[in-house]
Amino acid sequence: MMVKTTYFDHNGAISVLEKKGLLSELWGILLEITEIDHYRIQQLFYSRGWEIEKRILPETTWRWDAYKDKVIVSIEFSLIDAVHRDFFRLLMWHHDDKLDAVNLYDNHVQKT
């Protein structure tokens, strides 16, 4: 199985990632993904110093999948409701000036 990834440069996020020195790190992580496994993908981020399971609000159980230097990563595979939920949570963080860039990772699987 091969993992195919689609990238979107929303509101200049690629430029923000370049300035922070995180773009090549993020792309390297995405290129290392060999299987569709949430935990293993999180471990790729963790191994490069990303905080995983970062609390969104102290009074809730909501968490970002990976977080580093005001950059959020949300890993979702198929639940469009989860993507929408994460989008609204990131709007809340954006309003509170807690983030500079976000990557809502949407992955497509192709059998080879």
Secondary structure as GFF3:
##gff-version 3
##sequence-region A 1 112
A	DSSP	beta_strand	2	5	.	.	.	ID=ss1
A	DSSP	three_ten_helix	10	12	.	.	.	ID=ss2
A	DSSP	alpha_helix	13	20	.	.	.	ID=ss3
A	DSSP	alpha_helix	23	32	.	.	.	ID=ss4
A	DSSP	alpha_helix	38	46	.	.	.	ID=ss5
A	DSSP	beta_strand	51	55	.	.	.	ID=ss6
A	DSSP	beta_strand	63	68	.	.	.	ID=ss7
A	DSSP	beta_strand	71	76	.	.	.	ID=ss8
A	DSSP	alpha_helix	80	95	.	.	.	ID=ss9
A	DSSP	beta_strand	101	110	.	.	.	ID=ss10
###
